[in-house]
Amino acid sequence: MIRYYILFENYDQGLALHDLLDSAGVENRIAPAPAAARGKLCCGMSLLIRPEIIEEAKEVIDRHNAVYHSIVPVKDMLNSHRDRYC
């Protein structure tokens, strides 16, 4: 599964877009930027968007000229067996 992360240069940009997406009814979640996608300009915060609604998120970004650094698709690397001891 691919997950989309919207990266920012600073937290203010991230929180502003989070509020815009919430107001538009676009589901998003504040998350740490994945290590594979971090660059020199990334502040470490990202918004996590499900693949089926990424186009809707992009429409909100375009409509409001929201500021962000990049949108990065990252293959889901979650290990469902991590931290299981039984």
Secondary structure, DSSP 8 states (H G I E B T S, - for coil): -EEEEEE-SSHHHHHHHHHHHHHTT---EEEE--GGG--TT--SEEEEE-GGGHHHHHHHHHHHT---SEEEEEE----TTTT---
